[in-house]
Amino acid sequence: MEHRALSKEFIRAWHEWQHTPEPVSNFRLRRTNAPTYHIEYVLDHLASSVYALGSGIIGRATWDPSELASEHILELERVSSELENCAISEAKKNRFRQYISTTRWLLEELIKLPSS
């Protein structure tokens, strides 16, 4: 069985994503009244799934992550829209934007990988 080739861009995106702090402290501390609570909830759950996708591909899983990665990108778009309407400072929004952008990049690189 032939394995999927991992691109340099995927490896870079994976490394960058793993080193980008998840802005989910309110969710993890159950601060349900925080204006970003729902955004953090979605990002925390996406992070678990994205990690499973990425580590599966690195571990030479033979399934195609494209459909799920595409769904996650759509979820990131919804969260981005919600973030723009959130009553928090631009500095705080930028932390979320950075994480969302890095996650999107990783998912896009996952989609580009050739299927096994």
BELSULLIN-V173228 format. One record per pair of residues at least 24 apart in sequence whose ideal C-beta (glycine too) atoms are under 8 Angstrom apart, sorted by the first residue. I is the first residue (numbers start at 1). J is the second residue. If there is no record, write none. Layout:
<<I;J> <I;J>>
This chain:
<<1;62> <1;116> <2;116> <3;60> <3;62> <3;116> <4;57> <4;60> <4;62> <4;113> <4;114> <4;115> <4;116> <5;113> <5;114> <6;57> <6;58> <6;113> <7;109> <7;112> <7;113> <9;109> <9;112> <10;57> <10;106> <10;109> <10;110> <10;112> <10;113> <13;102> <13;105> <13;106> <13;108> <13;109> <14;54> <14;58> <14;106> <14;109> <16;102> <16;105> <16;106> <17;50> <17;54> <17;102> <17;103> <17;105> <17;106> <20;98> <20;99> <20;102> <20;103> <21;95> <21;99> <22;47> <22;99> <23;92> <23;95> <23;96> <23;99> <35;86> <35;87> <35;88> <36;83> <36;86> <36;88> <36;92> <36;96> <38;82> <39;79> <39;82> <39;83> <39;86> <39;96> <42;75> <42;78> <42;79> <43;79> <43;96> <43;99> <43;100> <43;103> <46;72> <46;75> <46;76> <46;103> <47;103> <50;103> <50;106> <50;107> <53;107> <53;110> <54;106> <54;110> <57;110> <57;113> <60;116> <62;116> <64;115> <64;116> <65;110> <65;111> <65;113> <66;110> <66;111> <66;115> <69;107> <69;108> <69;110> <69;111> <70;107> <70;111> <72;103> <72;107> <73;104> <73;107> <73;108> <76;100> <76;103> <76;104> <76;107>>
